Amino acid sequence: MFLLRSLGLVLLFGAPTLAVAANAYPFSAAEDYLAPADALDGWANTLARHNAQQSDLYRCPQERKACRGRLRSFNKAMIRAAALSADEQIELVHFYVNRTDYDDDRVQRVYDEHGKRAGVIRNHWSTLYDFLVDGGDCEDFATAKYFMLRDLGFAAQDLRVVVVYERKLRGYHAILAVRRADGTVWLLDSDNFIRRRGHRGYRYVYAMNETSIWDHRADFEPSSLPTAEQ
């Protein structure tokens, strides 16, 4: 169990020794299942804090003092989204979250279930409340989209926060994968593109939702690893 709990650091910061990702995200790759979601302490803690903060997300219309950060616009966006189709909801959430200023300093404030600041930590997955109040980086953009779509009724089994190795930037990155009813998978990045057919610039490393963790590193052949000249 200790190995599983420390796996996030190994996967996230380990050297990229495998190949560039295939075009489509392997959403149905059951053989990639690794462990239940609570095997990663940081992710399990984020899920628990998000659940505890649910009421704070929707207090803003009734309590002016509760309208911190982008909570007012969030409530308006969710009301508008409720009247849209599923595809339109994905687009609204994607563009709404991506309007947030990107903060790459890796420092996040943490709030308790009453909206009171509980501390400051680094390198963690933000809750939706944390993100709306303080912004965040790529992993926080992905988790914010995950939590918003869950609140709109999307099933957990159709959503995954995916850590990728990005070929062009030669670094790790987080996106959200959304499986649609027709089996296609949309990839939501922190830019304004919705990639409906995958992205060859990504090597998928691992993924998670509120139930499970998947390890995708074995899906790729080392022989296709890009060289320094590519």
Sequence and secondary structure as in RCSB ss.txt:
>XXXX:A:sequence
MFLLRSLGLVLLFGAPTLAVAANAYPFSAAEDYLAPADALDGWANTLARHNAQQSDLYRCPQERKACRGRLRSFN
KAMIRAAALSADEQIELVHFYVNRTDYDDDRVQRVYDEHGKRAGVIRNHWSTLYDFLVDGGDCEDFATAKYFMLR
DLGFAAQDLRVVVVYERKLRGYHAILAVRRADGTVWLLDSDNFIRRRGHRGYRYVYAMNETSIWDHRADFEPSSL
PTAEQ
>XXXX:A:secstr
 HHHHTHHHHHHHS   S    SS  TT GGGEEEEGGGSHHHHHHHHHHHHTHHHHT TTT GGG  TTHHHHH
HHHHHHTTS HHHHHHHHHHHHHTS B  S EEEEE TTS EEEEEES    HHHHHHH B HHHHHHHHHHHHH
HTT  GGGEEEEEEEETTTTEEEEEEEEE TTS EEEE SSS EETT  TTEEEEEEE SSEEEE GGGS GGG 
  TT 
